Amino acid sequence: MNLVKPVSPDRLPELLRLMPKAELHIHIEGSLEPELIFALAQRNGIAIPYSSVDELRRAYAFTNLQSFLDIYYAGASVLLKEQDFYDMTRAYLLKAAADNVVHTELFFDPQTHTARGVSMETVINGLHRSCVDAKAELGVSASLILCFLRHLSEEDAFETLEQALPFRDKIIGIGLDSGEVGNPPEKFARVFALPRAGFSSGRPRW
């Protein structure tokens, strides 16, 4: 005899919101919402190719990966200072806490920012400081995963890995993202071979 009562459809959304969760795949730059993009653009004097929050929100009707990436990189262009990276991460973590996410692992793309003259230190310190505050203030644990951009070269990935060395205690792993077509994981096999032993034990030792 089945003693489990089904959950009514009207109760399901709230039940799911209250359940403890782990979010293990979030690209933090992709979490930027139109309102924050415009606020940071204004704060930093950055021109973006959208005239209003509503116009940018309408552009979120993605048709493929590239159409998403176009907006992704336009949004990322407003991130210049450590506080910008902090505020972006904080906005996501506040929403995560409201949905009872108790642990999250944040992918980030340093090359998107270092190519614009933003230092690795600025990127990682802003992200990490927000993660530390979220643990203390929101009860959400958050870890950072550094990602290489697939469409860039192996050499560029090696240089990025080298730049990240001073901050390895703030990173739990490395990954890949951006355009996949023509950029298989094998392209970066030699890069991943370097830190693999350290990350496999849960603590990077390059």
Secondary structure, DSSP 4 states (H G I P E B T S, - for coil): ---PPPPPTTTHHHHHHHS-EEEEEEEGGGG--HHHHHHHHHHHT---S-SSHHHHHHTT---SHHHHHHHHHHHHTT--SHHHHHHHHHHHHHHHHHTTEEEEEEEE-HHHHHTTT--HHHHHHHHHHHHHHHHHHH--EEEEEEEEETTS-HHHHHHHHHHHGGGGGG--EEEEES--TT--GGGGHHHHHTTHHHHHTTS---
